[in-house]
C-alpha cells in the first residue's frame, strides 16, 4: 500500500530574480485567477485550498 503526501507552503516574493536549475525548465509567478493552462489539476486543487485561508489542513 502507498499514499502520496504533499506539503505546500505559502510564500511571498520579497525581491531578487527567479533562476532555473538542472531540474527546472521555467519559473514564474502567477495570480490565482491567471494560472497557466498546462498546470496539473492536483496543483490547481492545492492552490484553491491555499486561497481558502483555512487554518486546518486539507486531507483528501
PyMOL commands that set and color helices and strands:
alter all, ss='L'
color gray80, all
select helices_A, chain A and resi 32-34+41-51
alter helices_A, ss='H'
color red, helices_A
deselect
rebuild
show_as cartoon
